[in-house]
């Protein structure tokens, strides 16, 4: 997927979730690579609730496409501050621009810096996905 978009300002997981830090909060979504691999997204379920605490790796939802179903996992630990309910009724927005379609927002725990260091920056993610092709 050589035309996959990777944004320099985001952090990435091997499971293809991404996190963008804005004013001390991380907006979590899926990567363009994941969206392309899944195909047309037709359903989104967010099991996390506002104020839930998530540990890094916890499942917070499911995304379903015409090809497959995938779990959504928290890339960092923290408290759910917000949920993008607009995507529940319009999951196809993720198809148009995965990075503009954040799914949940997390207020990170104190160990944020060590967890962020354990996930990839854009350069590392580009290298990672180039090895998957």
C-alpha positions as YAML, in Angstrom:
chain: A
units: angstrom
residues:
- id: 1
  name: UNK
  ca: [0.00, 0.00, 0.00]
- id: 2
  name: UNK
  ca: [2.49, 2.52, -1.23]
- id: 3
  name: UNK
  ca: [-0.06, 5.35, -1.36]
- id: 4
  name: UNK
  ca: [-0.81, 5.03, 2.37]
- id: 5
  name: UNK
  ca: [-0.87, 8.37, 4.14]
- id: 6
  name: UNK
  ca: [1.18, 8.67, 7.35]
- id: 7
  name: UNK
  ca: [0.98, 11.93, 9.29]
- id: 8
  name: UNK
  ca: [4.14, 13.14, 11.02]
- id: 9
  name: UNK
  ca: [2.30, 14.52, 14.08]
- id: 10
  name: UNK
  ca: [0.80, 11.16, 15.13]
- id: 11
  name: UNK
  ca: [1.92, 8.13, 17.10]
- id: 12
  name: UNK
  ca: [1.19, 4.63, 15.75]
- id: 13
  name: UNK
  ca: [0.76, 1.06, 17.01]
- id: 14
  name: UNK
  ca: [1.54, -2.22, 15.27]
- id: 15
  name: UNK
  ca: [-2.21, -2.88, 15.37]
- id: 16
  name: UNK
  ca: [-2.71, 0.28, 13.25]
- id: 17
  name: UNK
  ca: [-4.29, 2.58, 15.80]
- id: 18
  name: UNK
  ca: [-3.05, 6.14, 15.87]
- id: 19
  name: UNK
  ca: [-2.94, 8.83, 18.55]
- id: 20
  name: UNK
  ca: [-2.75, 12.58, 18.16]
- id: 21
  name: UNK
  ca: [-1.93, 14.77, 21.14]
- id: 22
  name: UNK
  ca: [-3.99, 17.96, 21.39]
- id: 23
  name: UNK
  ca: [-3.90, 20.10, 24.55]
- id: 24
  name: UNK
  ca: [-2.92, 17.20, 26.81]
- id: 25
  name: UNK
  ca: [-5.52, 14.80, 25.39]
- id: 26
  name: UNK
  ca: [-4.91, 12.01, 22.89]
- id: 27
  name: UNK
  ca: [-7.43, 11.54, 20.10]
- id: 28
  name: UNK
  ca: [-7.41, 7.88, 19.08]
- id: 29
  name: UNK
  ca: [-8.40, 6.46, 15.70]
- id: 30
  name: UNK
  ca: [-7.27, 4.02, 13.06]
- id: 31
  name: UNK
  ca: [-4.57, 4.60, 10.50]
- id: 32
  name: UNK
  ca: [-4.99, 5.12, 6.79]
- id: 33
  name: UNK
  ca: [-3.22, 1.77, 6.34]
- id: 34
  name: UNK
  ca: [-5.89, 0.04, 8.47]
- id: 35
  name: UNK
  ca: [-8.71, 1.76, 6.62]
- id: 36
  name: UNK
  ca: [-7.26, 0.70, 3.25]
- id: 37
  name: UNK
  ca: [-6.73, -2.87, 4.46]
- id: 38
  name: UNK
  ca: [-10.25, -3.12, 5.87]
- id: 39
  name: UNK
  ca: [-11.96, -1.66, 2.81]
- id: 40
  name: UNK
  ca: [-15.29, 0.14, 3.12]
- id: 41
  name: UNK
  ca: [-16.11, 0.52, 6.80]
- id: 42
  name: UNK
  ca: [-19.81, -0.12, 7.41]
- id: 43
  name: UNK
  ca: [-20.12, -0.44, 11.21]
- id: 44
  name: UNK
  ca: [-18.46, 0.91, 14.32]
- id: 45
  name: UNK
  ca: [-19.14, -0.10, 17.92]
- id: 46
  name: UNK
  ca: [-17.53, 1.76, 20.79]
- id: 47
  name: UNK
  ca: [-17.70, -0.29, 23.98]
- id: 48
  name: UNK
  ca: [-15.80, 2.24, 26.10]
- id: 49
  name: UNK
  ca: [-17.88, 4.77, 28.01]
- id: 50
  name: UNK
  ca: [-16.98, 8.29, 29.04]
- id: 51
  name: UNK
  ca: [-14.84, 8.32, 32.22]
- id: 52
  name: UNK
  ca: [-13.88, 4.62, 31.76]
- id: 53
  name: UNK
  ca: [-10.26, 3.92, 32.57]
- id: 54
  name: UNK
  ca: [-8.42, 2.03, 29.84]
- id: 55
  name: UNK
  ca: [-5.08, 0.28, 30.09]
- id: 56
  name: UNK
  ca: [-2.77, 0.20, 27.11]
- id: 57
  name: UNK
  ca: [-3.98, -2.65, 24.89]
- id: 58
  name: UNK
  ca: [-7.56, -2.73, 26.22]
- id: 59
  name: UNK
  ca: [-10.24, -3.20, 23.58]
- id: 60
  name: UNK
  ca: [-12.46, -0.12, 23.37]
- id: 61
  name: UNK
  ca: [-14.50, -0.99, 20.30]
- id: 62
  name: UNK
  ca: [-14.90, -2.86, 17.04]
- id: 63
  name: UNK
  ca: [-14.75, -1.70, 13.44]
- id: 64
  name: UNK
  ca: [-16.41, -3.74, 10.71]
- id: 65
  name: UNK
  ca: [-15.95, -3.50, 6.96]
- id: 66
  name: UNK
  ca: [-17.24, -5.41, 4.00]
- id: 67
  name: UNK
  ca: [-14.07, -7.54, 4.27]
- id: 68
  name: UNK
  ca: [-13.53, -8.14, 8.00]
- id: 69
  name: UNK
  ca: [-13.98, -7.15, 11.63]
- id: 70
  name: UNK
  ca: [-11.21, -5.68, 13.79]
- id: 71
  name: UNK
  ca: [-10.86, -4.81, 17.44]
- id: 72
  name: UNK
  ca: [-9.84, -1.31, 18.45]
- id: 73
  name: UNK
  ca: [-7.24, -1.22, 21.22]
- id: 74
  name: UNK
  ca: [-6.07, 1.68, 23.38]
- id: 75
  name: UNK
  ca: [-2.51, 2.71, 22.43]
- id: 76
  name: UNK
  ca: [-1.97, 4.31, 25.85]
- id: 77
  name: UNK
  ca: [-3.52, 4.11, 29.31]
- id: 78
  name: UNK
  ca: [-5.89, 6.78, 30.51]
- id: 79
  name: UNK
  ca: [-9.44, 7.92, 31.12]
- id: 80
  name: UNK
  ca: [-11.94, 8.24, 28.26]
- id: 81
  name: UNK
  ca: [-12.64, 11.96, 28.03]
- id: 82
  name: UNK
  ca: [-14.81, 11.96, 24.91]
- id: 83
  name: UNK
  ca: [-16.38, 9.68, 22.30]
- id: 84
  name: UNK
  ca: [-17.03, 10.62, 18.69]
- id: 85
  name: UNK
  ca: [-20.69, 9.60, 18.56]
- id: 86
  name: UNK
  ca: [-21.05, 11.02, 15.03]
- id: 87
  name: UNK
  ca: [-19.07, 8.04, 13.74]
- id: 88
  name: UNK
  ca: [-21.55, 5.54, 15.18]
- id: 89
  name: UNK
  ca: [-24.19, 6.70, 12.70]
- id: 90
  name: UNK
  ca: [-21.68, 7.53, 9.95]
- id: 91
  name: UNK
  ca: [-18.76, 5.07, 10.14]
- id: 92
  name: UNK
  ca: [-18.10, 5.66, 6.44]
- id: 93
  name: UNK
  ca: [-16.48, 8.99, 7.42]
- id: 94
  name: UNK
  ca: [-13.42, 6.91, 8.33]
- id: 95
  name: UNK
  ca: [-13.23, 5.81, 4.66]
- id: 96
  name: UNK
  ca: [-12.92, 9.42, 3.52]
- id: 97
  name: UNK
  ca: [-10.19, 10.46, 5.98]
- id: 98
  name: UNK
  ca: [-9.12, 8.05, 8.71]
- id: 99
  name: UNK
  ca: [-6.98, 10.67, 10.47]
- id: 100
  name: UNK
  ca: [-9.78, 13.24, 10.67]
- id: 101
  name: UNK
  ca: [-12.11, 10.65, 12.17]
- id: 102
  name: UNK
  ca: [-10.95, 10.18, 15.75]
- id: 103
  name: UNK
  ca: [-12.97, 7.59, 17.68]
- id: 104
  name: UNK
  ca: [-12.24, 8.30, 21.35]
- id: 105
  name: UNK
  ca: [-10.22, 10.87, 23.27]
- id: 106
  name: UNK
  ca: [-8.13, 9.81, 26.27]
- id: 107
  name: UNK
  ca: [-6.65, 11.83, 29.13]
- id: 108
  name: UNK
  ca: [-3.33, 10.02, 29.68]
- id: 109
  name: UNK
  ca: [-2.08, 8.70, 32.99]
- id: 110
  name: UNK
  ca: [1.14, 9.93, 34.58]
- id: 111
  name: UNK
  ca: [3.20, 7.25, 32.81]
- id: 112
  name: UNK
  ca: [2.26, 8.78, 29.45]
- id: 113
  name: UNK
  ca: [5.83, 9.51, 28.36]
- id: 114
  name: UNK
  ca: [7.02, 5.93, 28.82]
- id: 115
  name: UNK
  ca: [3.96, 4.57, 26.98]
- id: 116
  name: UNK
  ca: [4.33, 6.99, 24.09]
- id: 117
  name: UNK
  ca: [7.99, 5.98, 23.76]
- id: 118
  name: UNK
  ca: [6.80, 2.37, 23.34]
- id: 119
  name: UNK
  ca: [4.71, 3.18, 20.24]
- id: 120
  name: UNK
  ca: [5.96, 4.36, 16.88]
- id: 121
  name: UNK
  ca: [6.50, 7.82, 15.48]
- id: 122
  name: UNK
  ca: [5.69, 8.44, 11.80]
- id: 123
  name: UNK
  ca: [9.17, 7.48, 10.56]
- id: 124
  name: UNK
  ca: [9.11, 4.15, 12.39]
- id: 125
  name: UNK
  ca: [5.53, 3.43, 11.27]
- id: 126
  name: UNK
  ca: [6.40, 4.10, 7.61]
- id: 127
  name: UNK
  ca: [9.22, 1.57, 7.90]
- id: 128
  name: UNK
  ca: [6.93, -0.91, 9.69]
- id: 129
  name: UNK
  ca: [4.19, -0.81, 7.05]
- id: 130
  name: UNK
  ca: [6.70, -0.93, 4.20]
- id: 131
  name: UNK
  ca: [7.84, -4.30, 5.58]
- id: 132
  name: UNK
  ca: [4.25, -5.61, 5.61]
- id: 133
  name: UNK
  ca: [3.75, -5.28, 1.86]
...
